[in-house]
Amino acid sequence: MPTVLITGANRGLGLEFVRQYQAEGWEVIATARQRSPELMAVGVRVEQLDMSDLDAVASFSAGVNRLDLLIANAGTYGPREAADADEAREWLGTFAVNTIAPYLLAKAVLPPVRAAGGKLIAISTRMGSIADNTSGGFLAYRSSKTALNMAWRTLALAERDLTCVVLHPGWVQTRMGGANAPVTPGESIRGMRRVIDGLMPKDSGEFFDYQGQRVPW
């Protein structure tokens, strides 16, 4: 039975990842800052993990000998602008959650991922694409995801025996995406799972959307 570790699993995309992998017979380890009733109802192993607590992230253990897949999904928007020192500190906190914590977690679980010849996946966004940014706004979110993309590319170059990829889930009907988004969580996760299943070592260090199309950096 393959094993997947999913962060930010209490709602939205993370919860849908949990539901779909559990339904496919995977052993699921779900982490969340707060355990939601919806997550607890799925019946998978749940570990409390606050991605803003970098000590906890760096020392996290999946408690398994083999880990086939990490999905670093947890994220936060942060302030839209940094007009004063308080907003700048919030921006810094956004980097901790969206960029530094996923990288630290990937490093923490490398031994069981290596043992399985597994895959390291980070959920990014097209909003982190410099080439695609024609509207501006959402400063903290955009910049932290751009940095995540760079961190994951660097991870891929360091861990050449593993497949490390960032994925754009689409504009999805979640609390972050809003009710007017055109993609449902189920559609997004099914698409990303197909992409993950089809990833080859040659794809390591790349950026794809949920339909398997390359996203410009």
C-alpha positions in Angstrom: 0.0 0.0 0.0 1.6 3.4 -1.0 1.8 6.2 1.5 1.2 9.9 1.0 1.8 12.8 3.4 -0.5 15.8 2.8 -0.2 19.1 4.6 -3.0 21.7 5.1 -5.5 18.9 5.0 -8.3 20.3 7.2 -10.2 21.9 4.3 -10.2 22.8 0.6 -7.7 21.2 -1.7 -5.9 19.4 1.1 -9.1 17.7 2.3 -10.0 16.7 -1.2 -6.5 15.2 -1.7 -7.1 13.2 1.5 -10.5 12.0 0.4 -9.3 10.9 -3.1 -6.1 9.2 -2.0 -7.9 7.4 0.8 -10.6 6.2 -1.6 -7.9 4.8 -3.9 -6.5 2.7 -1.1 -3.5 4.8 -0.1 -2.3 5.1 3.5 -2.8 8.8 4.1 -1.0 10.9 6.7 -2.8 14.2 6.9 -1.4 17.3 8.8 -3.3 20.3 9.8 -2.9 23.2 12.2 -6.4 22.5 13.5 -8.2 19.2 13.0 -11.6 20.0 11.3 -14.6 17.7 11.8 -14.6 17.1 8.1 -11.0 15.8 8.2 -11.5 13.7 11.2 -14.6 12.1 9.6 -12.5 10.7 6.7 -10.8 8.2 9.0 -7.1 8.7 8.2 -4.1 9.3 10.4 -4.1 13.0 11.4 -1.0 14.8 12.8 -1.2 18.3 14.1 1.4 20.5 12.4 1.5 24.3 12.3 3.5 25.3 9.3 4.4 28.6 10.9 6.3 26.7 13.6 9.5 26.0 11.8 11.0 24.0 14.7 8.1 21.6 14.5 8.3 21.4 10.8 12.0 20.7 10.7 11.7 18.0 13.3 8.6 16.4 11.8 8.6 12.6 11.4 6.1 10.8 9.2 6.8 7.7 11.3 7.1 5.4 8.3 10.0 3.6 6.6 8.8 4.4 3.1 6.9 7.5 1.9 5.8 7.4 -1.7 4.6 10.9 -2.0 4.7 14.3 -0.2 2.1 16.9 -1.1 3.1 20.2 0.5 -0.3 21.9 0.1 -0.6 24.2 3.2 -0.5 27.9 2.4 -1.7 31.3 3.3 -2.4 34.5 1.4 -0.8 37.1 3.7 -1.2 40.9 3.2 -2.0 42.3 -0.2 0.5 45.1 0.3 3.4 46.0 2.6 2.8 49.7 3.3 4.2 49.6 6.9 6.3 47.5 9.2 3.4 45.5 10.6 2.3 44.4 7.1 6.0 43.7 6.3 6.2 41.4 9.2 3.0 39.6 8.0 4.7 39.3 4.6 7.6 37.7 6.3 5.3 35.2 8.0 3.8 34.4 4.6 7.2 33.4 3.4 7.7 31.2 6.4 4.5 29.2 5.7 4.5 29.2 1.9 8.2 28.9 1.1 10.4 27.9 4.0 8.2 25.4 5.8 7.5 23.2 2.7 11.2 23.1 1.9 12.1 22.2 5.6 9.4 19.5 5.6 10.7 18.0 2.4 14.2 17.8 3.9 12.8 16.3 7.1 11.1 13.4 5.2 13.8 12.7 2.7 14.9 9.4 4.2 11.5 7.6 3.8 11.0 9.3 0.4 14.4 8.1 -0.8 13.6 4.6 0.5 10.5 4.5 -1.7 12.0 6.3 -4.7 9.1 8.8 -4.1 8.0 12.1 -5.3 8.0 15.6 -3.6 5.2 17.8 -4.8 4.5 21.4 -3.7 1.3 23.2 -4.5 2.2 26.5 -6.0 0.1 28.8 -8.2 0.2 30.6 -11.6 0.1 33.8 -9.5 3.8 33.0 -8.6 4.8 33.1 -12.3 6.7 36.2 -13.0 6.1 35.9 -16.7 2.3 35.6 -16.1 2.0 38.5 -13.8 0.2 41.2 -15.7 -2.1 42.5 -13.0 0.0 42.9 -9.8 -1.5 42.8 -6.4 -1.4 40.0 -3.8 2.2 40.9 -3.0 2.9 38.4 -0.2 1.1 35.5 -1.9 2.7 36.0 -5.3 6.3 36.6 -4.0 6.2 33.7 -1.5 5.0 31.3 -4.2 7.7 32.5 -6.7 10.2 31.8 -4.0 8.7 28.4 -3.4 9.1 27.6 -7.1 12.8 28.5 -6.8 13.3 26.5 -3.6 11.7 23.4 -5.2 13.8 23.7 -8.3 16.9 23.9 -6.1 15.6 20.8 -4.2 15.2 19.0 -7.5 18.8 19.7 -8.5 20.1 18.5 -5.1 17.9 15.4 -5.0 18.4 14.0 -8.6 17.2 10.5 -7.6 13.8 11.9 -6.7 11.1 13.7 -8.7 10.4 17.2 -7.3 7.7 19.2 -9.1 5.5 22.3 -8.3 1.8 22.3 -9.4 -0.8 24.9 -10.2 -4.2 23.6 -9.1 -6.2 26.1 -11.2 -8.6 28.7 -10.0 -10.6 26.5 -7.6 -13.8 26.9 -5.6 -12.2 27.0 -2.2 -12.2 29.6 0.6 -9.1 31.1 -1.1 -10.4 30.8 -4.6 -14.0 31.9 -4.0 -17.4 30.6 -5.1 -17.0 32.1 -8.6 -13.9 30.1 -9.5 -14.5 27.8 -12.6 -12.8 24.7 -11.2 -14.2 22.4 -8.5 -11.9 20.9 -5.9 -12.7 17.4 -7.2 -11.8 18.3 -10.7 -8.6 20.0 -9.6 -7.4 17.1 -7.5 -8.3 14.5 -10.0 -6.2 16.4 -12.6 -3.3 16.9 -10.3 -3.3 13.2 -9.3 -3.2 12.3 -13.0 -0.2 14.6 -13.4 1.5 13.2 -10.3 1.0 9.6 -11.5 2.5 10.4 -14.9 5.6 12.3 -13.6 8.9 10.9 -14.7 12.4 11.8 -13.5 12.9 14.0 -16.5 10.1 16.2 -15.2 11.8 17.0 -11.9 12.2 20.7 -11.3 9.4 21.7 -13.6 6.1 23.6 -13.1 2.8 22.1 -14.4 -0.9 23.0 -14.0 -3.6 20.5 -13.0 -4.1 19.6 -16.7 -0.5 18.7 -17.3 0.5 21.9 -19.1 3.8 23.6 -18.3 3.4 26.9 -16.5 5.9 29.7 -17.4 8.3 30.7 -14.7 
